[in-house]
Amino acid sequence: MVAAAGARPHGVTQHIRGDSMDTVLVGGGGFLLAAGAVFLAIDKVGKSQMADRKKRLVIYALLGALIALTIGIFHWHRAVYLAANL
């Protein structure tokens, strides 16, 4: 039986350093906390007496910050993974 290119023989597992996986746990937890805070803030802004245009701008800013945080988390995880595996 011939194994496919890149396949591992039976019983051989890939060794992943625990250090790089900490970024997934910390980044994921940080994202969940930030997302919860952003969506609570969006709810508060939606119920406020601000002008509609100002509400929309604040909501866009909050979502933009969440997207920027997500990109930052991915960049951090990538940097740690590459440093550990190269």
Secondary structure, 3 states (H helix, E strand, C coil): CCCCCCCCCCCCCCCCCHHHHHHHHHHHHHHHHHHHHHHHHHHHHHHCCCCHHHHHHHHHHHHHHHHHHHHHHHHHHHHHHHHHHC
